Amino acid sequence: MKKDIHPNEYRFVVFQDEAAGFSFLTQSTATSNETIKWEDSQEYPLVKVHISSASHPFFTGEEKIIDTEGRVDRFKARAAVAEQRRQALANKAKKAAVVKKKKTAKAEK
């Protein structure tokens, strides 16, 4: 492991989730110009975060259900259209080959 690349100055910092109104005190090297008075009547640096375990859908259980059936149906529809195009091009190529074969047969007679 490389020496002197990891921070040594851990201090107590309050992280506050603005969306959920949730705060927690932990040790960190994060810097902040704001402070907050914590439950133990001491002031600590305050770091505001947008998402924490209190507001993230994974932890709250409020995950949005994605319409996977609609996605699958749209995929199948696109695949069916692509297959129809392939068949149409194959039929067109077969017809062109038949016409070419008739022309060459007429030219040989």
N, C-alpha and C positions, 0 to 999 in steps of 0.2 A: 504494500500500500504506500502511496506517495505521502511524504511528510509535509506538514504545514499547508495542506490545502483545505482542511476541514475547519470550520469556525470553532473557536474556543469560548466565545463570550455569550453564553446562553443566559437569559434573564427572564423573569416572569412577564408575560404579555397577555392582554385580554383580546381575544378575537370575538368580534360581534357580527352576527349574521343580520344584515339590515332587513331582509325579506321576512324572516321568521321572528325577529325580536329575541334571538337566542344568543347568549354570550357564554364563553368559557375561558378559564384561566389556565395557561400552560406555559412551559418554557419554550423560548424561541430566540432566534437571532434577528427576527424581523424588526425593522425600524419604523418609527412613526413619530409625527410631531404632536399628535393628539394624546391626551391622557384621559383616564376615567377612574372614578373612585369605586373600588370594588367592595364586595360584601364584608371584607375584613377591615374596612375603613382606610385602606391604603390606596395610593394612586399608582396606577400601572399604565404603561403605554397601551394605546388602543389601535388595533388594526381592524378595519372594516372589510368584511368579505361579502360577496354577493350570494354565495351558496355554501351551505354547510350540511351536516347530517340532519339538521332540523328542517331544512327546506328542499333537499334534493329528492326527486321522485323515487329513486331507488330505495332510500331509507324510509320515506314516509308511506310507501305502499300506494301512492297515487299515480302509478305509471299509466300512461295513456296506452290504450289498446290500439294497435295499428291494424288497419283493415287489410290483413294479409290475404284474405279471400279475394278481395277486389284486385289486389296486385297480381295474384296468380291468374285470375281470369283475364286481366289485361295482357299478361305475358302469353297465355295460351292463344288469345286472339291474334296477337302479333305473329306468333309462330305459325298459326293457321294461314294467315295472309301470306307470309313468306313462302310457305309450302305451295300455296296456290300459284304464286308467281313462278316458282321453280317449275311446276308442272306445265304452266302455260308456255314458258320459254322452251321446255323440252318438246312439247307438242309442235311449237313453231319450228324448231330445228328439224324435227322429223318430217314435217310437211315440206320444208325447204329441201331436205335431202331427197325426198320422193320426186319433187319437181325437177331437181337437178339430174336425177337418175333418168327421168323420162326424156329430158332434153338431150342428154348424152346418147340415149338409145335411139332417138330420132335422127341425131347427127350421124350415127354409125350406119344407118340404113341407107 
